[in-house]
Amino acid sequence: MLPFLLLFFLQSDPIAEGRKALEANNYEVAAAQFQRAVDADAKDWASRFHLGLSLSMLKKDTEAIAQYRKVLEDQPGLYEAQLNLGIVLTRHNQSAEAVKWLQAAAALKPKEYRAALYLGDALAGVADWPNAEAAYRKVLELKPDSAEAAVGVARSLVRQNRLNDAAPFYRQAAKDAEYRRALLELAPLLEQAKLGGEAIEIYRQFPEDPIARERLGELLLESGQAKDAIPELELAYKSAPTNANRVALATAYLRTKEPAKALPLLQQAVNAQPDTLDLRLYYGRALRDQRSFPAAAREFLKATQLKPDSKDAWSELSGVLILLESYPQALAALDKTRALGGEESAYWYFRAIILDRTKDYKQALPSYEKFLSLSNNKNPDEEFKARQRIRVIKKELEKR
């Protein structure tokens, strides 16, 4: 004898039980009951529709699609089946087929915004941006407060390189709390369009978001607002002590004349990435600017060892060695720069200074003159000094 519960299950009305389960969001039970109904009557398209619905709610898209297709074979113009099939196909990355069903649904009920909304999604899925824009705009005609449609219009316009037109729709969508973060899509687009000021104002609206505050700090720093950038960069570094955040904060400290805070951060950054040439050069320049010449020389020397063919590294090393009055070593570094193709105006200026200070006036004079011929008003302060020294050297040579 069958157990009582199994007997009850067999005798129960699967359609009624399925609907009850569907209303209770118990989709597993609903799918099982509607499957029973369909098995009992393959022509019961209503039960098959609800089976498809239950399966779609369970994210069993392949099975749901099959059921909706069978419903539409029996009921070709059924709006709900066309709509649901289009939605599931879009979700299942079959947007091209979804467009067909959603266009049919939208034509059946042109005043129903859901069909237009999902049609927009399907068109976006096949990158048909002009028609996706049109579909989303249709939604806004029917439901002006639809944040989802406003975002859809904005994204479609961005893909058509119409940022100025898209921006108001992003801001419209952001009025809805659920879509407030859509503005964070707009901010980097404004940056790319060289509208950093507008991007800054957007990032300011997200003080609770560490990533937004990090980017706010970076933009403030880039725009010359180092003092305002520091609180943002300090918070970003505290939240995520990455090397990029560390260097950004150190840069802000340097620009606000707080080297005591900056240099330890840069040292940590170099220790974390000892093989990064640009970072080591940056640290060396910061040390040099604070007149820590021996420490700067060590960093520049390590840079030349890290990348022996770096003209910048050898040039920086020669410059700081001149400041340390280590002239033979500075001249050797300069010769290395020249060998690497760095025979530019700076090379001849540094060479002239070394020869001048070691009283090798005969070689210093043509070096200064070569510097002037190459500099050509690009380095006015150094050119003035060179001309002054040329006059002095010529007088000195005349005495000999």
C-alpha positions as CSV (number, residue, x, y, z in Angstrom):
1,M,0.0,0.0,0.0
2,L,1.4,3.4,-1.0
3,P,2.3,5.8,1.8
4,F,-0.4,8.4,2.5
5,L,1.7,11.4,1.4
6,L,2.6,9.8,-1.9
7,L,-1.0,8.9,-2.5
8,F,-2.0,12.5,-1.7
9,F,0.6,13.8,-4.2
10,L,-0.7,11.6,-6.9
11,Q,-4.4,12.6,-6.3
12,S,-3.7,16.3,-5.9
13,D,-4.4,18.9,-8.6
14,P,-1.0,19.7,-10.1
15,I,-2.2,23.0,-11.7
16,A,-3.6,24.3,-8.4
17,E,-0.6,23.1,-6.5
18,G,1.7,24.6,-9.1
19,R,0.0,28.0,-8.9
20,K,0.1,27.9,-5.1
21,A,3.8,27.1,-5.1
22,L,4.4,29.8,-7.7
23,E,2.7,32.5,-5.6
24,A,4.8,31.4,-2.6
25,N,8.0,31.7,-4.7
26,N,8.6,28.0,-4.3
27,Y,9.8,27.5,-7.8
28,E,11.1,23.9,-7.4
29,V,7.7,22.6,-6.3
30,A,6.0,24.8,-8.9
31,A,8.2,23.4,-11.7
32,A,7.5,19.8,-10.5
33,Q,3.7,20.3,-10.4
34,F,3.5,22.0,-13.8
35,Q,5.7,19.3,-15.3
36,R,3.1,16.8,-14.0
37,A,0.3,18.8,-15.7
38,V,2.2,18.9,-19.0
39,D,3.0,15.2,-18.8
40,A,-0.7,14.6,-18.4
41,D,-1.7,16.9,-21.2
42,A,0.9,18.0,-23.7
43,K,-1.5,20.5,-25.2
44,D,-2.0,22.3,-21.9
45,W,-0.1,25.4,-23.0
46,A,-1.0,27.4,-19.9
47,S,0.7,24.8,-17.7
48,R,3.6,24.7,-20.1
49,F,3.9,28.5,-19.9
50,H,4.0,28.4,-16.1
51,L,6.5,25.5,-16.3
52,G,8.7,27.8,-18.4
53,L,8.2,30.6,-15.9
54,S,9.1,28.4,-12.9
55,L,12.2,27.1,-14.7
56,S,13.3,30.7,-15.6
57,M,13.0,31.7,-12.0
58,L,15.3,28.8,-11.1
59,K,17.8,30.1,-13.7
60,K,17.3,26.9,-15.7
61,D,17.4,28.9,-18.9
62,T,17.9,26.2,-21.5
63,E,14.9,24.3,-20.2
64,A,12.8,27.4,-19.9
65,I,13.5,28.5,-23.4
66,A,12.4,25.1,-24.7
67,Q,9.1,25.3,-22.9
68,Y,8.4,28.9,-24.1
69,R,9.1,27.9,-27.7
70,K,6.6,25.1,-27.5
71,V,4.0,27.5,-26.0
72,L,4.5,29.8,-29.0
73,E,4.2,26.9,-31.5
74,D,0.7,26.4,-30.1
75,Q,-0.1,30.1,-29.3
76,P,1.9,32.1,-31.8
77,G,0.8,35.6,-30.7
78,L,0.9,35.1,-26.9
79,Y,2.4,38.4,-25.6
80,E,3.6,37.0,-22.2
81,A,5.4,34.0,-23.9
82,Q,7.1,36.3,-26.4
83,L,8.2,38.7,-23.7
84,N,9.4,36.0,-21.3
85,L,11.2,34.1,-24.1
86,G,13.0,37.3,-25.1
87,I,14.0,38.0,-21.6
88,V,15.4,34.5,-21.0
89,L,17.2,34.5,-24.4
90,T,18.9,37.8,-23.6
91,R,20.0,36.5,-20.2
92,H,21.3,33.4,-21.9
93,N,23.5,35.4,-24.3
94,Q,21.2,34.7,-27.3
95,S,20.3,38.4,-27.8
96,A,20.0,38.1,-31.6
97,E,17.1,35.7,-31.4
98,A,15.7,37.6,-28.4
99,V,15.3,40.8,-30.5
100,K,12.9,39.0,-32.8
101,W,10.5,38.0,-30.0
102,L,10.8,41.2,-28.1
103,Q,10.1,43.3,-31.2
104,A,7.0,41.1,-31.7
105,A,5.9,41.7,-28.1
106,A,6.5,45.4,-28.3
107,A,4.4,45.6,-31.5
108,L,1.6,43.7,-29.7
109,K,1.5,46.1,-26.8
110,P,3.2,49.4,-27.7
111,K,2.1,51.0,-24.5
112,E,3.7,48.3,-22.3
113,Y,7.1,49.7,-21.1
114,R,8.5,46.3,-20.1
115,A,8.6,45.0,-23.7
116,A,10.5,48.2,-24.8
117,L,12.8,47.9,-21.8
118,Y,13.9,44.3,-22.5
119,L,14.0,45.0,-26.2
120,G,16.6,47.7,-25.4
121,D,18.6,45.2,-23.4
122,A,18.5,42.7,-26.3
123,L,19.6,45.3,-28.8
124,A,22.4,46.4,-26.5
125,G,23.4,42.7,-26.4
126,V,24.0,42.7,-30.2
127,A,25.6,46.2,-30.0
128,D,22.8,47.8,-32.1
129,W,23.3,51.1,-30.1
130,P,21.1,53.4,-32.2
131,N,18.1,51.1,-31.9
132,A,18.8,50.3,-28.3
133,E,18.8,54.0,-27.6
134,A,15.4,54.3,-29.4
135,A,13.9,51.4,-27.3
136,Y,15.1,52.9,-24.0
137,R,13.8,56.3,-25.0
138,K,10.4,54.7,-25.7
139,V,10.5,53.4,-22.1
140,L,11.1,56.9,-20.8
141,E,8.1,58.1,-22.8
142,L,5.9,55.4,-21.1
143,K,7.6,55.6,-17.7
144,P,9.6,58.8,-17.3
145,D,11.0,57.8,-13.9
146,S,12.6,54.6,-15.1
147,A,16.2,54.8,-13.9
148,E,17.0,51.6,-15.7
149,A,15.9,53.1,-19.0
150,A,17.8,56.3,-18.3
151,V,21.0,54.2,-17.8
152,G,20.2,52.3,-21.0
153,V,20.0,55.5,-23.0
154,A,23.2,56.8,-21.4
155,R,25.2,53.7,-22.2
156,S,23.8,53.6,-25.7
157,L,24.9,57.2,-26.3
158,V,28.3,56.5,-24.9
159,R,28.8,53.7,-27.4
160,Q,27.9,56.2,-30.1
161,N,30.6,58.6,-28.8
162,R,28.0,61.1,-27.6
163,L,29.1,61.7,-24.1
164,N,27.6,65.2,-23.8
165,D,24.2,63.7,-24.6
166,A,24.7,60.8,-22.3
167,A,25.7,62.7,-19.2
168,P,22.2,64.1,-18.3
169,F,20.8,60.6,-18.5
170,Y,23.4,59.2,-16.1
171,R,22.5,62.0,-13.7
172,Q,18.7,61.3,-14.2
173,A,19.3,57.7,-13.3
174,A,21.3,58.6,-10.2
175,K,18.3,60.2,-8.7
176,D,17.1,56.7,-8.0
177,A,19.0,55.4,-5.0
178,E,19.3,52.0,-6.6
179,Y,21.1,53.5,-9.6
180,R,23.1,56.2,-7.8
181,R,26.4,54.4,-8.5
182,A,25.7,54.9,-12.3
183,L,27.5,58.2,-11.9
184,L,30.7,56.2,-11.2
185,E,30.4,55.0,-14.8
186,L,30.2,58.6,-16.0
187,A,33.2,59.9,-14.0
188,P,36.0,58.0,-15.9
189,L,34.3,58.9,-19.2
190,L,34.6,62.6,-18.2
191,E,38.2,62.0,-17.3
192,Q,38.9,60.6,-20.8
193,A,37.2,63.7,-22.3
194,K,39.6,65.9,-20.3
195,L,36.8,67.1,-18.0
196,G,38.5,66.3,-14.8
197,G,36.8,69.0,-12.9
198,E,33.4,67.4,-13.5
199,A,34.7,64.0,-12.6
200,I,36.1,65.4,-9.3
201,E,32.6,66.6,-8.4
202,I,31.2,63.2,-9.1
203,Y,33.8,61.4,-7.0
204,R,33.1,63.8,-4.1
205,Q,29.6,62.4,-3.9
206,F,30.9,59.0,-2.9
207,P,32.8,59.6,0.4
208,E,31.9,56.1,1.5
209,D,33.6,54.5,-1.5
210,P,37.4,54.1,-1.0
211,I,38.0,53.5,-4.7
212,A,36.2,56.7,-5.6
213,R,38.1,58.6,-2.9
214,E,41.4,57.2,-4.2
215,R,40.6,58.5,-7.7
216,L,39.4,61.8,-6.3
217,G,42.8,62.2,-4.6
218,E,44.7,61.3,-7.7
219,L,42.7,63.8,-9.8
220,L,43.1,66.6,-7.2
221,L,46.8,65.9,-7.3
222,E,47.0,65.9,-11.1
223,S,45.1,69.2,-11.1
224,G,47.5,70.9,-8.8
225,Q,45.3,70.7,-5.7
226,A,47.8,68.7,-3.6
227,K,46.6,70.0,-0.3
228,D,43.0,69.0,-0.9
229,A,44.2,65.6,-2.3
230,I,46.1,64.6,0.9
231,P,43.0,63.6,3.0
232,E,41.7,61.5,0.2
233,L,45.0,59.9,-0.5
234,E,45.6,59.2,3.2
235,L,42.3,57.5,3.4
236,A,43.0,55.5,0.2
237,Y,46.4,54.4,1.5
238,K,44.9,53.4,4.9
239,S,42.2,51.4,3.2
240,A,44.5,49.8,0.6
241,P,48.2,50.3,1.2
242,T,49.2,49.6,-2.3
243,N,52.5,50.9,-3.8
244,A,50.5,53.1,-6.2
245,N,48.6,54.7,-3.3
246,R,51.9,55.0,-1.3
247,V,53.6,56.9,-4.2
248,A,50.6,59.1,-4.8
249,L,50.5,60.1,-1.2
250,A,54.2,60.7,-1.1
251,T,53.9,63.0,-4.2
252,A,51.2,65.0,-2.5
253,Y,53.4,65.5,0.6
254,L,56.3,66.6,-1.6
255,R,54.2,69.1,-3.4
256,T,53.0,70.6,-0.1
257,K,56.5,70.7,1.1
258,E,56.3,67.9,3.6
259,P,59.4,65.9,2.7
260,A,59.7,64.3,6.2
261,K,56.4,62.5,5.4
262,A,57.1,61.8,1.8
263,L,60.6,60.3,1.9
264,P,59.9,57.3,4.2
265,L,56.9,56.4,1.9
266,L,59.1,56.6,-1.1
267,Q,61.7,54.4,0.5
268,Q,59.0,51.9,1.4
269,A,57.8,52.0,-2.2
270,V,61.3,51.3,-3.6
271,N,61.8,48.5,-1.1
272,A,58.5,47.0,-2.3
273,Q,59.5,47.3,-5.9
274,P,63.3,47.4,-6.0
275,D,63.5,46.6,-9.8
276,T,61.2,49.5,-10.9
277,L,63.5,52.0,-12.6
278,D,61.2,55.0,-12.7
279,L,60.3,54.6,-9.0
280,R,64.0,54.5,-8.0
281,L,64.8,57.5,-10.1
282,Y,61.8,59.3,-8.6
283,Y,63.1,58.6,-5.1
284,G,66.6,59.6,-6.0
285,R,65.3,63.0,-7.4
286,A,63.3,63.6,-4.2
287,L,66.5,62.9,-2.1
288,R,68.5,65.2,-4.3
289,D,65.9,68.0,-4.0
290,Q,66.2,67.7,-0.2
291,R,70.0,68.0,-0.6
292,S,70.6,64.4,0.5
293,F,73.2,64.1,-2.1
294,P,75.0,60.9,-1.0
295,A,71.7,59.0,-0.6
296,A,70.5,60.3,-4.0
297,A,73.8,59.2,-5.6
298,R,73.3,55.7,-4.1
299,E,69.8,55.5,-5.7
300,F,71.0,56.7,-9.1
301,L,73.9,54.3,-9.0
302,K,71.5,51.4,-8.2
303,A,69.3,52.7,-11.2
304,T,72.3,52.4,-13.5
305,Q,73.0,48.9,-12.2
306,L,69.3,48.0,-12.7
307,K,69.3,49.3,-16.3
308,P,72.8,50.0,-17.6
309,D,71.5,51.4,-20.9
310,S,69.3,54.1,-19.2
311,K,70.4,57.5,-20.3
312,D,68.3,59.1,-17.5
313,A,69.9,57.1,-14.8
314,W,73.5,58.0,-15.9
315,S,72.5,61.6,-16.4
316,E,71.0,61.9,-12.9
317,L,74.0,60.2,-11.4
318,S,76.4,62.6,-13.1
319,G,74.4,65.6,-11.9
320,V,74.4,64.6,-8.3
321,L,78.1,63.6,-8.4
322,I,78.8,67.1,-9.6
323,L,77.0,68.4,-6.5
324,L,79.1,66.1,-4.4
325,E,82.2,67.5,-6.2
326,S,83.1,64.0,-7.2
327,Y,84.3,65.2,-10.6
328,P,86.2,62.3,-12.1
329,Q,83.3,60.0,-11.3
330,A,80.8,62.5,-12.7
331,L,82.8,62.8,-15.9
332,A,82.8,59.0,-16.3
333,A,79.0,58.9,-15.8
334,L,78.7,61.7,-18.4
335,D,80.8,59.7,-20.9
336,K,78.5,56.8,-20.3
337,T,75.5,59.1,-21.1
338,R,77.2,60.2,-24.3
339,A,77.9,56.6,-25.4
340,L,74.2,55.8,-25.0
341,G,73.2,58.6,-27.4
342,G,72.7,61.2,-24.7
343,E,74.8,63.9,-26.3
344,E,72.3,66.7,-25.6
345,S,72.6,70.2,-24.3
346,A,72.5,68.9,-20.6
347,Y,75.5,66.7,-21.4
348,W,77.6,69.6,-22.6
349,Y,76.5,71.8,-19.7
350,F,77.5,69.3,-17.1
351,R,80.7,68.5,-18.9
352,A,81.6,72.2,-19.1
353,I,80.9,72.6,-15.3
354,I,83.2,69.7,-14.4
355,L,86.0,70.9,-16.6
356,D,85.5,74.5,-15.4
357,R,85.7,73.5,-11.7
358,T,88.8,71.3,-12.3
359,K,90.3,74.4,-14.1
360,D,90.6,72.6,-17.4
361,Y,89.6,75.8,-19.2
362,K,90.7,74.9,-22.7
363,Q,88.2,72.0,-22.8
364,A,85.6,73.8,-20.7
365,L,85.2,76.7,-23.2
366,P,84.2,74.6,-26.2
367,S,81.8,72.6,-24.0
368,Y,80.0,75.8,-22.9
369,E,79.8,77.0,-26.5
370,K,78.5,73.6,-27.6
371,F,75.8,73.8,-24.9
372,L,74.7,77.2,-26.0
373,S,74.4,76.1,-29.7
374,L,72.2,73.2,-28.6
375,S,70.1,74.8,-25.9
376,N,68.9,77.7,-28.1
377,N,66.9,79.6,-25.4
378,K,65.5,76.4,-23.9
379,N,67.4,76.8,-20.6
380,P,67.7,80.5,-20.0
381,D,69.2,80.4,-16.5
382,E,71.9,77.9,-17.5
383,E,72.6,79.8,-20.7
384,F,73.1,83.0,-18.7
385,K,75.6,81.3,-16.4
386,A,77.4,79.7,-19.4
387,R,77.9,83.1,-21.1
388,Q,79.2,84.6,-17.9
389,R,81.7,81.7,-17.5
390,I,82.7,82.0,-21.1
391,R,83.8,85.6,-20.6
392,V,85.7,84.7,-17.4
393,I,87.4,81.7,-19.0
394,K,88.5,83.7,-22.1
395,K,90.1,86.4,-19.9
396,E,91.8,83.6,-17.9
397,L,93.1,82.0,-21.0
398,E,94.4,85.4,-22.4
399,K,96.5,85.7,-19.3
400,R,98.3,82.5,-19.9
